[in-house]
Amino acid sequence: MVLAHLGTALTALGGEVTVPGDACVRVDGKPYFPIGVYSVGGAIDFPLLAEAGFNTVHSYAWEGKRSNEGGKAWLDAAHENGLMALVGLYRPDVKAMEFEASIRRIREFRNHPALLAWHTMDEPAWDKEDNRGKDYMPAAYKLIKQHDPKHPVTAVVCHFTDTEIFEPSLDIMQADYYPVPPIPANWYSGTGFSGVRLFAEKWRQASGARKPYWYVGQIFDFSVSKEKSYEVPDEWKRLPTGRELRCMTYTAVASGARGVFYWSLSRLIGDEWNRGLLPRVKLWEELKGVVQELNVLMPVLTADRPETIHAANGIVALVKDDGKDTYVIAANHERKPSETSVSIPGMGDAKAEILFQGGSATIAGGKLDIALDSIESRVYRVKGVVRKPNAAPPNGAK
């Protein structure tokens, strides 16, 4: 399925990238909601990803070297395929706060049209050596801003407390909260899918609702993680299901995420898989379905319109319009059925269409009753009706 109708979702715009508060980043002044994937190897994967509906990529390959060899060709190929990119610095040097190579990389690629943001580090609080990230993260942030004030700085964090520790060193926070299995694996809190929402809330609190949150979702099997040290029960030695993937994605979106990434393409392929088999892998097909849904929702995801977030009984729901239609994006992040009632300010009685799954729901007196099964997600749309709230624009947006 070629997604040519998606317009800016597949167009690498290039130029200056700004962060207008807790809202979508702006690329050359236009709102941009990244749908990205980590650990993309060579340019061979770019047509496949672009056709699937992704618009942003990242690579550990060339950026994992001190030199910039291969970087320009990789970024050029991304741009040619309508993709933007996160570009990382050479991490051993960043941790040592030796920035000569970083300066060269920033200067070489700061004007590349595919550059979306600088990626300073993955899980800086994971260092076992006295959490050195408290020192090198502020230093790296200052360095990047000195040599490239036109692009934001991001990093992936993995603990709730990281939101406060690293907030001054980030323009955009990414959180790689992986909910499968739903146990305190890998020193996580064990909150299951609700942790996706909690990260959004804690970041909003730490940043004063002035900076966006990008969620990094799970498309790998924890039991075969590279460390191979996790004690995972047999029933959880598996990839996430399509339902789980959809739930983590929509829990993030309903919680106010301004972008969604997935980790990682290389893990999804796996060492034993042939690249040609990738389109036939079940989770890949499920992932493409979710990504295409996000593209359909791009007008409302990027709209500078008032929004409200409702969270109760394990269900989180985003209420927002795109200037034409009103949407309610809801997810039950608990492994049991739940119900809630969501108020839509300014709306009376209406009929809501259930997107992607079929069916409809009734809005009575401005209230939508939502009943969701275990880790179920749902998107409602009221066509031709725009709510009239007495609310401000999205947090921090101008």
Residue pairs with C-beta under 8 A, 6 or more apart in sequence:
1 51
1 292
2 51
3 9
3 10
3 51
3 52
3 53
3 292
3 295
4 10
6 53
6 295
6 298
8 30
8 32
8 298
9 33
9 35
9 53
9 55
9 295
9 298
10 50
10 53
10 55
10 82
11 82
12 55
12 78
12 79
12 81
12 82
12 83
12 84
12 113
12 114
13 27
13 28
13 30
13 32
13 84
13 113
14 27
14 28
14 79
14 112
14 113
14 114
14 115
15 27
15 28
15 113
15 150
16 27
16 28
16 150
16 151
17 25
17 26
17 27
17 32
17 115
17 116
17 117
17 150
17 151
17 152
18 25
18 26
18 29
18 152
19 25
19 26
19 152
19 171
19 172
19 211
19 212
20 26
20 396
20 397
20 398
21 209
21 210
21 211
21 212
21 394
21 395
21 396
21 397
21 398
22 204
22 207
22 209
22 210
22 211
22 212
22 213
22 256
22 258
22 394
22 395
22 396
22 397
23 31
23 212
23 258
23 304
23 394
23 395
23 396
23 397
24 31
24 32
24 33
24 212
24 258
24 259
24 301
24 302
25 31
25 32
25 34
25 116
25 117
25 152
25 172
25 212
25 258
25 259
26 32
27 84
27 116
31 302
31 303
31 304
32 55
32 84
32 116
32 302
33 258
33 259
33 294
33 298
33 301
33 302
34 55
34 56
34 84
34 116
34 214
34 259
34 260
34 261
35 53
35 54
35 55
35 56
35 259
35 260
35 261
35 291
35 294
35 295
36 54
36 55
36 56
36 57
36 58
36 86
36 259
36 260
36 261
36 262
37 49
37 54
37 56
37 57
37 58
37 261
37 262
37 263
37 264
37 265
38 58
38 60
38 216
38 261
38 262
38 263
38 264
38 265
39 58
39 59
39 60
39 263
39 264
39 265
39 266
39 267
40 46
40 49
40 57
40 58
40 59
40 265
40 266
41 59
41 61
41 265
41 266
42 61
42 74
43 73
43 74
43 77
43 78
43 81
44 275
45 265
46 57
46 77
46 78
46 80
46 81
46 83
47 81
48 278
48 279
49 57
49 81
49 83
49 265
50 81
50 82
50 83
52 287
52 288
52 291
52 292
53 288
53 291
53 292
53 294
53 295
54 83
54 291
55 82
55 83
55 84
56 83
56 84
56 85
56 86
56 116
56 259
56 261
57 78
57 83
57 84
57 85
57 86
58 85
58 86
58 88
58 119
58 261
59 74
59 85
60 88
60 266
61 70
61 74
62 68
62 69
62 70
62 71
62 74
63 71
63 87
63 88
63 89
63 90
64 90
64 91
65 90
66 90
66 93
66 101
67 101
68 104
68 105
68 108
68 109
71 87
71 105
71 108
71 109
72 108
72 109
72 112
74 85
75 85
75 87
75 109
75 112
75 114
75 115
76 114
78 84
78 85
78 114
79 112
79 113
79 114
83 114
84 114
84 115
84 116
85 114
85 115
85 116
86 116
86 117
86 118
86 119
86 154
87 105
87 109
87 115
87 117
87 118
87 119
88 118
88 119
88 120
88 121
89 101
89 102
89 105
89 106
89 118
89 119
89 120
89 140
90 101
90 102
90 105
91 121
91 122
93 99
93 100
93 101
93 102
94 102
94 120
94 121
94 136
94 140
95 121
95 127
95 132
95 136
96 136
97 135
97 136
97 139
99 139
99 140
99 143
102 140
102 143
102 144
103 143
103 147
106 118
106 143
106 144
106 147
106 148
107 147
109 115
110 147
110 148
110 150
110 151
115 151
116 151
117 151
117 152
117 153
117 154
117 171
117 172
118 144
118 148
118 151
118 152
118 153
118 154
119 154
119 155
119 156
120 137
120 140
120 141
120 144
120 153
120 154
120 155
120 169
121 133
121 136
121 137
121 140
121 155
121 156
122 155
122 156
123 156
123 157
123 158
123 176
124 131
124 133
124 136
124 137
124 155
124 157
124 162
124 166
125 131
125 133
125 157
125 158
125 159
125 161
125 162
125 165
125 166
126 158
127 133
131 165
133 165
133 166
134 165
137 155
137 166
137 169
137 170
138 168
138 169
140 153
140 169
141 153
141 168
141 169
141 170
144 151
144 153
145 153
152 171
152 172
153 169
153 170
153 171
153 172
154 170
154 171
154 172
154 173
154 174
154 214
155 166
155 169
155 170
155 173
155 174
156 174
156 175
156 176
156 216
157 163
157 166
157 173
157 174
157 175
157 176
158 175
158 176
158 177
158 188
159 187
160 189
160 195
160 198
160 199
160 202
163 173
163 199
163 202
163 203
163 205
163 206
163 207
164 202
164 206
166 173
167 173
167 203
167 206
167 207
167 211
170 211
171 211
172 211
172 212
172 213
172 214
172 258
172 259
173 203
173 207
173 211
173 212
173 213
173 214
174 213
174 214
174 215
174 216
174 261
175 196
175 199
175 203
175 213
175 214
175 215
175 216
176 216
176 218
176 263
177 188
177 195
177 196
177 199
177 215
177 216
178 186
178 188
178 217
178 218
178 220
178 222
178 263
179 192
179 193
179 195
179 196
179 218
179 240
179 244
179 248
180 218
180 222
180 236
180 238
180 239
180 240
180 244
181 222
181 232
181 233
181 236
182 190
182 192
182 193
182 335
183 190
183 232
183 233
183 236
184 190
185 222
185 230
185 232
186 222
186 225
186 230
188 195
189 195
191 198
192 333
192 334
192 335
193 244
193 247
193 248
193 251
193 331
193 333
193 334
193 375
194 251
194 314
194 333
194 334
196 215
196 248
196 251
196 252
196 255
196 333
197 251
197 252
197 254
197 255
197 311
197 316
197 333
199 213
199 215
200 213
200 215
200 252
200 255
200 256
200 257
201 255
203 211
203 213
204 213
204 256
204 395
209 395
209 396
210 395
210 396
211 396
212 257
212 258
212 259
213 255
213 256
213 257
213 258
214 257
214 258
214 259
214 260
214 261
215 248
215 249
215 252
215 257
215 259
215 260
215 261
216 261
216 262
216 263
217 245
217 248
217 249
217 252
217 260
217 261
217 262
217 263
218 240
218 245
218 248
218 262
218 263
219 239
219 240
219 245
219 262
219 263
219 264
219 265
219 267
219 268
219 283
219 287
220 239
220 263
220 264
220 267
220 268
221 237
221 238
221 239
221 267
222 230
222 232
222 236
223 230
223 232
223 236
223 237
223 238
224 237
239 268
239 283
240 248
240 283
241 286
242 282
242 283
242 286
242 289
242 290
243 375
243 376
244 375
245 283
245 286
245 287
245 290
246 286
246 290
246 377
247 331
247 332
247 333
247 375
247 376
247 377
249 260
249 290
249 294
249 377
250 329
250 330
250 331
250 377
250 379
251 316
251 331
251 333
251 377
252 260
253 260
253 294
253 297
253 301
253 318
253 329
254 309
254 316
254 317
254 318
254 329
254 330
254 331
254 377
255 309
255 311
255 316
255 318
256 307
256 309
256 318
256 395
260 294
262 287
268 278
268 281
268 283
268 284
268 287
269 275
269 278
273 281
278 284
279 285
293 355
293 356
293 379
294 301
296 355
296 356
297 327
297 329
297 379
299 322
300 320
300 321
300 322
300 325
300 327
303 320
303 321
303 322
303 323
304 393
304 394
304 397
305 320
305 321
305 322
305 323
305 393
305 394
306 320
306 321
306 387
306 389
306 391
306 392
306 393
306 394
307 318
307 319
307 320
307 391
307 394
308 318
308 319
308 320
308 345
308 389
308 391
309 316
309 317
309 318
309 319
310 316
310 317
310 318
310 319
310 340
310 342
310 343
311 317
312 340
313 338
313 339
313 340
314 332
314 333
314 334
314 336
314 338
315 330
315 331
315 332
315 333
315 338
315 339
315 340
315 370
315 372
316 330
316 331
316 333
317 328
317 329
317 330
317 331
317 340
317 342
317 370
318 327
318 328
318 329
318 330
319 326
319 327
319 328
319 342
319 344
319 345
319 387
320 326
320 327
320 329
321 327
321 386
321 387
323 386
324 383
324 384
324 386
325 381
325 382
325 383
325 384
325 385
325 386
326 344
326 347
326 381
326 382
326 385
326 386
326 387
327 379
327 380
327 381
327 382
328 342
328 344
328 352
328 368
328 370
328 379
328 380
329 377
329 379
329 380
330 342
330 370
330 372
330 377
330 378
330 379
330 380
331 372
331 375
331 376
331 377
331 378
332 338
332 372
332 373
332 374
332 375
332 376
332 377
333 375
334 374
334 375
335 374
335 375
336 374
337 371
337 372
337 373
337 374
338 371
338 372
339 369
339 370
339 371
339 372
340 369
340 370
341 367
341 368
341 369
341 370
342 367
342 368
342 370
343 366
343 367
344 363
344 366
344 367
344 368
344 387
345 366
345 387
345 388
345 389
345 390
345 391
346 366
346 387
346 388
346 389
347 363
347 366
347 382
347 385
347 387
347 388
348 363
348 365
348 366
349 362
349 363
349 364
349 365
350 362
350 363
350 382
350 385
351 360
351 361
351 362
351 363
351 382
352 360
352 361
352 362
352 363
352 368
352 380
352 381
352 382
353 360
353 380
353 381
353 382
353 383
354 360
354 361
354 378
354 379
354 380
355 379
355 380
355 381
356 379
357 378
361 368
361 369
361 370
361 380
363 382
368 380
370 378
372 378
